[in-house]
Amino acid sequence: MPLDIVLGAQWGDEGKGSITDLLAENADMVVRFSGGDNAGHTVTVGDQTFKLHLIPSGIIHDDTMCLIGNGVVLNPAVFLRELAGLKDRGIDIGPDRLKISRNTHLITPAHIALDTAKEAARGDGKIGTTLRGIGPAYLDKIGRAGVRANLLEDPEQLADTIQAHVASHNETLTKIYGAEPLDADAIATEFLEHARKIAPYLADGSVMVDKALKADQLVLAEGAQGTMLDVDHGTYPFVTSSSPTTGGVITGLGIGPGHLRNILGVAKAFSSRVGSGPFPSELFGDDAVRLRGTGANPWDEFGTTTGRPRRVGWLDLVVLEHAVRINGLTEITLTKLDILSGLEEIPVCVAYEKDGQRIEHLPLDLPSLEKCTPVYEVLPGWSEDIMQARTPAELPENAIKYVQFVESYLGVTVNRASVGPERDQNVDF
């Protein structure tokens, strides 16, 4: 059976976790292919809310196999804390249900220290990193100086590698950033303890996915972050350090493109982003509070990983056109349609204007994008509460027209809209 993909079509935080959880009910395997614990996927089941950072969202289903692919960078301490947290809530996950690719690169305390030091040195030019060592870990990976998970099966080599790794990064920390050096021996000891617990979870991820596909199993690839944070196709340098787009699936799992079937882009019915960088349709004041919420509800717009209030704005179809083109999206799911209830009018960005000219495709060079102002088409809103709707017939006419407007502009089917945080709060079209 082919492989289906769930991707973020905006700046991340689109609600991919809840959609992956929904689709995982029919999947045999759910796999993560990029990012690290800078991702935050929220899954709501009844009165329980699960916040996942490394473990694929399909893990909430008892009979679903999960894999952390080689495109991910993994902090062993965070992984073990996440396992323990799930166990405390009655979900005890062993190596029979969860695997980590041996080619996955590890995040160390040296990466986190470097991340913190580099961001502080940027001053007013901060990127807005989560300070979790993601960028430095990917930098080591590309620089052929990374620490891969397969070393967790070889304690002696692991200890030597970690000590040399920390000693090397201490040079940078002390001589360039004036930071305190890290204790290489203590970190090596810490990683030996991690190895004892994590080694049983290791597997050849590429072979594992290939066997599942050849056995006619449904494999669901779960993206982290979003298209606009892609290191090549996002708002560089205000991006993540990996490829959360379709291309990242191929390299992040070790499979060929012939396996791909449905490529689902998840987008909010409005826009949001965390961190610095251009955001053409951004709102401020009362309109922003209206979309963001106050933080009292887990459904409000505050980062799952960072807790930071998200920047919010109206839906930007220029961004979504970019995501459709870059990823080859075959369908789109709109989340949080319910948040728009009660608005008399809903502006939608359909183009940009720069220097008196209309722009309909996203410019990725920062000087151009920062000069762009949104061109809005204003759609009629609706007053009804739609959180109980489960079929299109139960939605107000103007909510249907909003969805149809998005479909018409993008030329891609909107297959579903979420109207609340729980599994069953979805309307399928």
VEXDREN-596681 format. One record per residue (C-alpha): x negated, y negated, z. Coordinates in pm, 1 decimal, decimal comma. Layout:
N
X  Y  Z
X  Y  Z
...
This chain:
429
X  Y  Z
0,0  0,0  0,0
-134,7  -350,8  -77,3
-251,4  -602,3  179,0
-35,2  -900,1  280,6
-181,3  -1224,0  415,4
-54,4  -1488,7  657,1
-240,9  -1818,9  615,4
-217,6  -2168,2  758,3
-113,7  -2414,2  487,3
-193,2  -2732,2  683,3
-445,9  -2814,9  959,6
-377,7  -2504,7  1169,7
-129,2  -2475,0  1457,2
148,9  -2401,4  1207,3
294,9  -2112,5  1406,3
108,4  -1831,1  1228,6
95,5  -1623,0  1546,2
472,1  -1600,6  1580,1
513,8  -1521,6  1209,2
240,9  -1255,8  1223,5
409,7  -1105,9  1529,3
740,2  -1098,6  1339,9
591,7  -931,3  1031,4
378,7  -692,4  1240,0
690,9  -496,5  1327,2
666,2  -334,9  983,1
285,1  -330,7  958,1
56,5  -38,8  1036,5
-246,4  -261,7  1095,8
-300,1  -631,5  1170,8
-646,0  -776,0  1106,5
-816,7  -1109,2  1183,5
-1062,6  -1218,9  915,2
-1206,7  -1557,0  1020,0
-1257,5  -1807,7  1300,5
-1323,3  -1748,5  1666,6
-1162,0  -1828,7  1998,3
-1107,6  -2184,0  1875,0
-789,4  -2030,4  1734,0
-478,9  -2029,0  1949,8
-186,7  -1811,0  1844,7
128,1  -1830,9  2057,8
375,6  -1542,2  2055,0
704,9  -1567,7  2245,3
890,4  -1246,0  2330,0
1199,9  -1301,5  2542,7
1095,5  -1495,5  2850,3
725,0  -1414,6  2799,5
477,4  -1632,8  2610,0
144,4  -1481,5  2501,6
-145,7  -1707,2  2400,6
-399,6  -1517,2  2194,4
-737,5  -1644,9  2078,0
-930,2  -1348,0  1934,2
-705,0  -1044,3  1943,8
-466,5  -1024,7  1644,7
-106,0  -1122,6  1715,4
18,2  -778,3  1613,1
-115,2  -636,7  1940,9
215,1  -712,5  2116,6
370,9  -426,0  1917,0
289,3  -94,3  2085,0
229,1  107,5  1768,1
28,1  -142,9  1562,8
-345,3  -95,3  1506,7
-553,0  -414,7  1520,1
-896,3  -510,3  1389,6
-1122,3  -809,4  1443,8
-1300,6  -837,4  1109,8
-1659,5  -927,2  1023,7
-1561,5  -1283,2  925,3
-1478,2  -1363,9  1287,5
-1731,6  -1491,2  1541,7
-1664,3  -1329,7  1877,6
-1746,7  -1447,1  2227,0
-1770,3  -1122,3  2429,2
-1675,3  -1290,9  2756,7
-1362,4  -1445,5  2604,5
-1268,3  -1114,3  2441,6
-1291,9  -929,9  2773,5
-1092,4  -1200,3  2953,9
-822,3  -1177,0  2690,5
-807,3  -798,1  2728,7
-783,2  -832,2  3106,1
-512,4  -1097,4  3080,1
-299,6  -875,5  2857,9
-352,0  -579,8  3091,1
-228,8  -789,0  3383,9
92,6  -840,4  3186,7
143,4  -473,1  3115,6
-33,3  -446,6  2778,0
-331,8  -217,1  2830,8
-531,4  -209,8  2506,1
-795,5  55,3  2450,9
-1021,0  139,4  2155,4
-741,6  356,9  2015,0
-545,6  40,2  1923,4
-809,4  -227,0  1875,2
-1139,0  -231,9  1687,8
-1415,1  -485,0  1619,7
-1620,4  -472,7  1301,6
-1984,1  -394,1  1370,8
-2076,3  -680,6  1135,9
-1894,2  -938,3  1347,1
-2128,0  -1208,0  1477,6
-2138,9  -1284,8  1849,9
-2115,3  -1621,1  2021,5
-2361,8  -1669,2  2307,0
-2400,6  -1931,2  2582,1
-2678,8  -2081,1  2368,7
-2427,4  -2149,1  2090,8
-2190,1  -2316,8  2335,0
-2468,4  -2530,1  2483,9
-2576,9  -2638,7  2134,4
-2218,3  -2717,9  2034,7
-2177,9  -2939,9  2341,2
-2511,4  -3114,0  2291,5
-2454,5  -3179,5  1919,7
-2104,7  -3319,3  1969,2
-2224,4  -3549,6  2247,7
-2507,1  -3674,4  2024,6
-2259,2  -3773,7  1753,3
-2118,3  -4047,1  1975,8
-1830,2  -4225,8  1802,9
-1869,6  -3995,1  1503,0
-1747,7  -3685,5  1689,8
-1592,8  -3414,5  1473,1
-1356,9  -3299,8  1749,1
-1497,8  -2949,2  1788,6
-1350,6  -2729,3  2062,2
-1703,0  -2692,1  2211,4
-1676,2  -2312,0  2202,7
-1992,2  -2246,9  2001,8
-1811,4  -2164,5  1678,6
-2015,9  -2388,7  1447,8
-2358,5  -2294,2  1586,2
-2268,1  -1923,7  1564,5
-2173,8  -1958,3  1197,5
-2486,3  -2166,4  1139,8
-2699,0  -1881,7  1279,0
-2506,0  -1634,6  1064,1
-2573,4  -1826,8  742,6
-2932,0  -1893,7  855,3
-2987,1  -1516,8  899,8
-3058,6  -1561,0  1268,8
-2729,2  -1435,7  1410,8
-2654,9  -1170,9  1672,4
-2420,8  -904,9  1534,6
-2186,6  -682,8  1731,0
-2363,3  -363,1  1624,8
-2639,3  -449,7  1876,5
-2389,6  -379,1  2155,0
-2451,8  -10,3  2079,0
-2828,4  -46,1  2132,0
-2895,6  -191,4  2481,2
-3272,9  -216,1  2446,5
-3264,6  -398,3  2114,9
-2975,1  -613,9  2237,0
-3170,1  -735,9  2541,3
-3477,1  -820,2  2331,7
-3267,8  -997,7  2068,3
-3074,9  -1206,0  2321,2
-3388,8  -1313,0  2503,0
-3555,2  -1422,2  2177,0
-3232,3  -1590,1  2064,1
-3198,5  -1795,9  2382,8
-3567,9  -1885,5  2387,4
-3542,9  -2015,5  2030,7
-3235,6  -2227,4  2102,7
-3388,5  -2357,2  2424,2
-3649,5  -2525,9  2205,6
-3375,1  -2718,1  2029,8
-3179,4  -2792,7  2345,8
-3474,4  -2932,0  2537,1
-3682,7  -3100,5  2267,5
-3409,7  -3248,5  2049,0
-3116,5  -3303,7  2284,1
-3293,9  -3336,6  2617,7
-3071,6  -3070,3  2773,1
-3163,4  -2819,0  3040,8
-3292,6  -2479,7  2918,3
-3081,3  -2169,2  2960,4
-3189,2  -1861,0  3159,3
-3265,3  -1603,8  2889,0
-3300,7  -1313,6  3132,9
-2966,4  -1386,5  3299,2
-2789,1  -1409,8  2964,1
-2949,0  -1084,6  2844,9
-2826,3  -911,8  3161,7
-2479,2  -1054,2  3106,7
-2470,1  -923,1  2750,7
-2581,6  -575,9  2858,9
-2275,8  -564,2  3084,7
-2054,9  -684,0  2798,6
-2203,3  -413,3  2576,8
-2106,3  -135,6  2816,5
-1740,9  -245,8  2795,1
-1716,8  -346,5  2429,7
-1925,1  -82,9  2246,4
-1635,3  168,9  2232,2
-1430,9  -85,1  2034,9
-1681,5  -108,3  1747,9
-1606,2  34,0  1403,3
-1691,5  -13,4  1037,4
-1416,3  -261,7  960,4
-1438,8  -243,5  581,4
-1409,0  136,2  580,6
-1126,2  120,6  834,0
-915,8  -117,9  621,1
-994,1  73,7  300,9
-879,5  403,3  456,0
-555,8  244,1  574,0
-479,7  102,7  229,2
-560,6  433,6  59,3
-328,2  606,5  306,3
-47,2  377,6  183,2
-34,7  186,3  510,8
74,8  -176,0  528,5
-212,8  -400,1  638,1
-138,6  -757,0  745,4
-424,5  -1009,9  749,0
-379,7  -1287,7  1004,0
-547,0  -1620,3  936,5
-681,6  -1862,9  1194,4
-691,4  -2241,9  1156,4
-554,3  -2374,7  825,3
-637,6  -2459,7  465,3
-718,3  -2823,4  545,2
-987,6  -2703,1  787,1
-1160,2  -2481,0  530,7
-1532,8  -2557,4  515,6
-1516,8  -2585,7  134,7
-1160,3  -2699,1  64,7
-1067,7  -2901,1  372,7
-1131,8  -3255,4  495,1
-1508,3  -3203,9  526,6
-1687,7  -3261,9  764,3
-1379,6  -3262,7  988,4
-1328,0  -2891,8  931,9
-1398,3  -2557,4  1092,1
-1709,6  -2355,8  1001,7
-1541,9  -2070,5  816,4
-1299,8  -2003,0  529,9
-942,6  -1966,6  661,1
-820,6  -1939,5  301,2
-756,3  -1644,3  69,3
-1122,1  -1621,9  -28,9
-1211,6  -1574,0  336,5
-991,6  -1264,0  350,6
-1203,9  -1086,7  89,7
-1537,5  -1155,9  255,6
-1406,9  -1154,4  612,7
-1275,2  -798,8  586,1
-1493,1  -644,9  316,7
-1222,1  -553,2  65,2
-1165,3  -625,3  -302,8
-905,3  -870,7  -437,9
-713,7  -595,8  -613,3
-553,5  -502,5  -280,4
-379,9  -840,1  -231,1
-2,3  -857,3  -265,4
193,5  -1127,1  -78,1
4,7  -1442,0  25,1
225,9  -1622,6  273,7
149,9  -1981,5  364,5
286,2  -2099,2  698,9
363,8  -2471,0  730,8
547,6  -2679,0  985,9
850,2  -2871,7  865,0
638,5  -3175,5  954,2
259,1  -3213,5  993,2
11,5  -3197,1  1280,8
-360,1  -3173,2  1342,5
-598,4  -3163,8  1638,6
-928,7  -3346,9  1637,9
-1074,7  -3620,3  1423,2
-1048,5  -3673,0  1050,6
-814,8  -3826,0  791,3
-440,6  -3762,6  826,6
-247,8  -3967,8  567,1
107,4  -3910,9  698,0
17,0  -3960,9  1067,6
276,9  -4127,1  1292,1
238,8  -4327,0  1610,1
464,4  -4460,7  1883,5
819,3  -4333,1  1935,8
829,5  -4138,8  1607,7
518,2  -3945,7  1710,1
658,8  -3867,0  2055,7
980,3  -3752,1  1889,1
792,3  -3489,4  1684,9
526,2  -3401,4  1943,2
732,1  -3364,9  2259,1
603,3  -3436,9  2606,9
421,2  -3112,6  2677,6
686,5  -2984,8  2916,5
783,5  -2711,0  2670,8
540,9  -2449,5  2528,5
696,8  -2530,9  2189,9
566,5  -2889,7  2212,0
268,8  -3010,7  2008,6
-23,9  -2952,7  2241,7
-320,7  -2735,5  2143,5
-299,1  -2371,0  2252,9
-676,9  -2356,0  2294,4
-765,2  -2711,7  2392,9
-445,9  -2843,5  2552,5
-501,9  -3167,4  2360,0
-194,2  -3352,8  2229,1
-172,2  -3297,4  1855,7
-159,9  -3581,3  1608,4
170,6  -3557,2  1420,8
322,7  -3693,7  1101,0
587,0  -3634,4  837,4
561,5  -3337,8  603,0
290,1  -3395,4  341,5
363,3  -3214,4  15,7
33,7  -3329,2  -138,0
-139,9  -3121,0  128,8
91,4  -2825,1  65,8
36,2  -2843,7  -311,6
-336,1  -2819,9  -236,2
-276,4  -2514,2  -15,9
-61,4  -2344,1  -281,8
-332,4  -2395,7  -544,0
-633,8  -2300,8  -330,6
-475,8  -1988,2  -184,0
-250,8  -1870,7  -466,0
43,2  -1873,3  -223,8
331,6  -1651,8  -331,8
573,3  -1775,6  -63,9
600,6  -2023,3  222,0
749,3  -2006,5  570,2
852,7  -2335,9  728,9
831,7  -2341,4  1108,1
990,1  -2578,2  1359,3
1273,9  -2686,7  1132,6
1476,1  -2733,3  1452,0
1250,9  -3021,3  1562,9
1393,9  -3235,4  1280,8
1751,4  -3200,3  1408,7
1899,2  -3529,8  1519,0
1712,3  -3747,6  1269,6
1932,3  -3959,3  1043,3
1665,5  -3975,6  775,6
1352,8  -3766,4  716,0
1066,3  -3910,9  509,9
859,0  -3661,8  309,3
522,9  -3754,4  158,0
533,6  -3674,5  -215,2
221,7  -3860,0  -332,4
-48,7  -4103,8  -221,5
-129,2  -4453,4  -335,7
-484,9  -4582,7  -358,5
-594,0  -4910,2  -514,3
-255,0  -4946,9  -677,4
-261,3  -4602,7  -838,4
-40,7  -4304,3  -761,2
-230,1  -3987,0  -663,8
-55,7  -3649,3  -667,6
-349,1  -3417,0  -594,3
-545,9  -3423,4  -271,0
-880,6  -3606,2  -295,7
-1135,1  -3432,7  -73,6
-1404,0  -3700,4  -58,3
-1353,5  -3891,1  266,5
-1389,1  -4246,9  129,4
-1105,6  -4184,4  -120,0
-880,8  -3996,8  122,6
-921,3  -4257,6  394,2
-795,3  -4526,0  154,5
-483,8  -4327,7  61,7
-144,8  -4431,7  192,4
154,7  -4197,1  173,5
435,0  -4241,7  -76,7
755,8  -4120,9  83,2
1084,4  -3990,2  -47,1
1348,3  -4022,7  223,6
1586,6  -3730,7  263,6
1911,2  -3731,9  464,6
1883,1  -3568,2  805,7
2129,6  -3367,6  1012,4
2266,8  -3400,6  1363,6
2350,8  -3037,7  1438,1
2148,4  -2816,9  1674,2
2026,0  -2533,3  1449,8
1847,0  -2318,4  1709,3
2127,9  -2060,7  1704,0
2136,7  -2031,9  1323,2
2033,8  -1694,1  1182,9
2162,3  -1716,7  824,9
2151,6  -1993,9  564,3
2530,1  -2028,8  593,1
2484,2  -2137,8  955,6
2250,7  -2423,5  864,0
2375,9  -2776,9  789,5
2387,9  -2871,8  422,1
2110,9  -3129,0  462,6
1880,3  -2873,2  627,8
1928,4  -2647,8  325,6
1857,9  -2943,0  94,5
1537,7  -3017,7  287,1
1414,0  -2662,0  229,9
1518,5  -2672,7  -135,8
1332,7  -3002,1  -184,4
1010,6  -2839,8  -60,9
1064,8  -2541,1  -291,4
1132,9  -2760,4  -592,2
824,5  -2978,2  -538,5
584,8  -2687,2  -482,2
732,8  -2432,1  -720,4
701,1  -2165,8  -450,7
982,5  -1987,6  -267,7
1047,9  -2076,4  95,5
1130,0  -1732,0  228,1
1200,0  -1822,2  589,4
1243,1  -2108,8  834,7
1195,3  -2078,8  1207,7
1446,4  -2259,7  1428,1
1289,6  -2183,2  1766,2
993,6  -2008,8  1929,8
1135,7  -1657,0  1975,5
1113,3  -1359,6  1742,2
1477,7  -1370,6  1640,4
1494,3  -1748,4  1586,5
1442,5  -1732,1  1211,4
1657,1  -1788,6  906,0
1566,2  -1578,3  602,9
1651,8  -1719,0  260,5
